[in-house]
Amino acid sequence: MNLAELHDKLIAAARRQKPDERVPYAFEKRITALIAARAVVDRWAVWSSGLWRAAISCAALTLVLGGALIYLTATANNSKDLSQDFENTLLASADQPDNSSMP
């Protein structure tokens, strides 16, 4: 259905109705003024404030965990070198002979 045609029909039907006596004087003007005075929500401002709060909390968490890591590694016994263990683990399969080609 055509929206303009529907709008015209609804307006014509509303104009044919007699106004109700229970409606207060200038009710539509007050409602229109309330709608116009309503503050428009800036969605970008809401998102940006939430993202800034998240960034601040992430930075604080990073500082706390970084400090804990420095403190714990300074007090721990570092007799083993993790990088050597990691390299040996990765190269362990390369050092073994390939037995799959043998019958």
Residue pairs with C-beta under 8 A, 6 or more apart in sequence:
none
